[in-house]
Amino acid sequence: MSPCFSRSAVSLVTSLVASLACTLVPPAYAATPITVTSQAAPDGPIRYTVKVTSKQFGNAQETRTIRSGESDDFTWKTVPPGGPVAAVDQCPADASLPVDTNGAMLRQTQIRFAPVVAGDGTATVQLSFQAQTPHGTRAVTNKGKTLQCPNGLTVSQIVRFTMPTNGSTKTLTLNDGTQLAVSAKR
């Protein structure tokens, strides 16, 4: 067999295989590029600890895990110094006050915590603080009767602040003297 024949035969076989491959395999199409229209928060879940220290509203602490852009509501009900304050059903405006199972007024602290975490790990937080407590009694006249009703003290404040999410603590002092200590850890 001559060397030319074997090259021609190999060349012929190679051409035949290549043309068969082109007819049997469908052509590949370029994939449409994917456009990301929204992204999940880069931080993932973060553990936040909120601690309240207040002479008027008591002390409380809780740790929860939430994601950037979510909000979380904390509610603590505690017995005021000296015990719950009895409330009479006819006392006006007492329907909104926190009470125990016997209808006696308690103190209550509520916090709405809403962090948004940037790519560098800094959280921008909006915190809403509301608290109520009985603070003595007051004489109230209702339908010709004089009643002794709890005198409710209410505080409400919204604060905005930034903090790292590396476990360090941010301490805030509210207008009434209540201290909030907030820490965040990835």
C-alpha positions as CSV (number, residue, x, y, z in Angstrom):
1,M,0.0,0.0,0.0
2,S,1.4,3.4,-0.9
3,P,1.8,6.2,1.7
4,C,-0.5,8.5,-0.4
5,F,-3.3,6.0,-0.4
6,S,-3.3,5.7,3.3
7,R,-3.3,9.5,3.8
8,S,-6.1,9.8,1.4
9,A,-8.1,7.1,3.0
10,V,-7.5,8.6,6.5
11,S,-8.5,12.0,5.1
12,L,-11.6,10.6,3.5
13,V,-12.6,8.8,6.7
14,T,-12.0,11.9,8.8
15,S,-14.1,14.1,6.4
16,L,-16.9,11.5,6.5
17,V,-16.9,11.3,10.3
18,A,-16.9,15.1,10.6
19,S,-19.8,15.5,8.2
20,L,-21.8,12.7,10.0
21,A,-21.2,14.5,13.3
22,C,-22.5,17.7,11.9
23,T,-25.7,16.1,10.6
24,L,-26.4,13.9,13.7
25,V,-25.7,16.5,16.4
26,P,-28.0,19.5,16.6
27,P,-26.3,22.9,16.5
28,A,-25.6,24.5,19.9
29,Y,-27.4,27.7,20.5
30,A,-26.0,30.4,22.7
31,A,-27.8,30.7,26.0
32,T,-29.8,33.9,26.7
33,P,-27.8,35.9,29.3
34,I,-29.4,35.9,32.7
35,T,-30.2,39.3,34.2
36,V,-30.4,39.5,38.0
37,T,-33.2,41.8,38.9
38,S,-33.1,41.3,42.7
39,Q,-30.5,39.8,45.0
40,A,-30.9,38.3,48.4
41,A,-29.2,40.2,51.2
42,P,-25.5,39.5,51.3
43,D,-25.5,39.1,55.1
44,G,-27.7,36.1,55.6
45,P,-29.4,35.7,59.0
46,I,-27.9,37.8,61.8
47,R,-28.4,37.2,65.6
48,Y,-29.5,40.4,67.3
49,T,-29.6,40.8,71.1
50,V,-31.7,43.7,72.5
51,K,-31.3,44.5,76.1
52,V,-33.5,47.1,77.9
53,T,-32.4,48.7,81.2
54,S,-35.0,51.1,82.7
55,K,-35.9,52.2,86.2
56,Q,-39.5,52.9,85.1
57,F,-40.2,50.0,82.7
58,G,-37.9,47.2,84.1
59,N,-35.1,45.2,82.6
60,A,-35.5,42.7,79.7
61,Q,-33.3,41.0,77.2
62,E,-33.8,38.7,74.2
63,T,-31.8,37.4,71.2
64,R,-33.4,36.7,67.9
65,T,-32.3,35.9,64.4
66,I,-33.6,37.9,61.4
67,R,-32.4,38.9,57.9
68,S,-31.6,42.3,56.5
69,G,-34.8,44.2,55.6
70,E,-37.0,42.2,58.0
71,S,-38.5,43.7,61.2
72,D,-39.1,42.0,64.5
73,D,-41.3,42.9,67.4
74,F,-40.2,42.4,71.0
75,T,-42.8,42.6,73.8
76,W,-42.1,42.2,77.5
77,K,-44.7,42.4,80.3
78,T,-43.4,42.7,83.9
79,V,-44.9,43.3,87.3
80,P,-44.3,46.9,88.4
81,P,-42.6,47.5,91.8
82,G,-45.2,47.0,94.5
83,G,-47.2,44.6,92.3
84,P,-49.9,45.0,89.7
85,V,-52.1,48.0,90.0
86,A,-55.8,47.2,90.3
87,A,-57.9,48.7,87.5
88,V,-61.7,49.2,87.7
89,D,-63.7,48.3,84.6
90,Q,-65.3,51.7,84.4
91,C,-61.9,53.5,84.2
92,P,-61.7,55.4,80.9
93,A,-58.9,54.7,78.5
94,D,-57.8,51.6,80.5
95,A,-58.7,49.3,77.6
96,S,-55.3,50.0,75.9
97,L,-53.3,49.4,79.1
98,P,-51.5,46.0,79.6
99,V,-53.2,43.9,82.2
100,D,-52.6,40.5,83.8
101,T,-55.2,37.6,83.9
102,N,-56.9,39.3,86.9
103,G,-57.3,42.7,85.1
104,A,-54.6,44.4,87.1
105,M,-52.3,46.8,85.2
106,L,-48.8,45.7,84.4
107,R,-45.9,47.5,82.8
108,Q,-45.1,46.7,79.2
109,T,-42.2,47.4,76.9
110,Q,-42.5,47.0,73.1
111,I,-39.7,47.4,70.5
112,R,-39.9,47.1,66.8
113,F,-36.5,46.4,65.4
114,A,-35.8,46.9,61.7
115,P,-32.2,46.5,60.4
116,V,-30.9,46.9,56.8
117,V,-27.3,45.5,56.4
118,A,-25.0,47.0,53.7
119,G,-22.4,44.9,51.9
120,D,-19.7,46.0,54.2
121,G,-21.6,44.5,57.2
122,T,-22.8,47.8,58.7
123,A,-26.4,47.7,59.8
124,T,-28.6,50.8,59.6
125,V,-31.4,50.2,62.2
126,Q,-34.7,51.9,62.9
127,L,-35.9,51.1,66.4
128,S,-39.3,52.0,67.7
129,F,-39.6,52.0,71.5
130,Q,-43.0,52.1,73.4
131,A,-43.6,51.5,77.0
132,Q,-46.4,51.9,79.5
133,T,-46.4,51.5,83.3
134,P,-48.8,52.3,86.1
135,H,-47.6,55.3,88.1
136,G,-49.8,55.8,91.0
137,T,-53.6,56.4,90.8
138,R,-55.8,59.3,89.9
139,A,-59.4,60.3,90.8
140,V,-61.7,60.0,87.7
141,T,-65.4,60.8,87.6
142,N,-67.3,58.5,85.3
143,K,-71.2,58.6,85.2
144,G,-71.3,60.5,88.4
145,K,-69.0,58.2,90.3
146,T,-65.6,59.0,91.5
147,L,-63.2,56.2,90.8
148,Q,-59.5,55.6,91.6
149,C,-57.9,54.6,88.3
150,P,-54.3,53.7,87.5
151,N,-52.3,56.7,86.2
152,G,-50.6,55.3,83.2
153,L,-47.2,56.7,82.1
154,T,-46.5,56.2,78.4
155,V,-43.2,56.8,76.6
156,S,-42.7,56.5,72.8
157,Q,-39.6,57.2,70.8
158,I,-38.1,56.2,67.4
159,V,-34.3,56.1,67.0
160,R,-32.2,55.5,63.9
161,F,-28.6,54.4,64.2
162,T,-25.8,52.4,62.5
163,M,-23.8,49.6,64.0
164,P,-21.4,46.8,63.0
165,T,-22.5,43.2,62.8
166,N,-19.3,41.8,64.3
167,G,-20.6,41.2,67.8
168,S,-19.8,44.6,69.3
169,T,-22.5,46.4,71.3
170,K,-24.2,49.7,70.5
171,T,-25.6,51.5,73.6
172,L,-28.4,54.1,73.3
173,T,-29.9,56.3,76.0
174,L,-33.5,57.3,75.3
175,N,-35.1,60.6,76.3
176,D,-36.6,59.1,79.5
177,G,-33.3,57.6,80.6
178,T,-34.0,54.1,79.4
179,Q,-30.8,52.4,78.1
180,L,-30.9,50.0,75.1
181,A,-27.9,47.8,74.3
182,V,-28.0,46.2,70.9
183,S,-25.5,43.7,69.5
184,A,-25.4,41.9,66.2
185,K,-23.4,38.9,65.1
186,R,-23.3,37.1,61.8
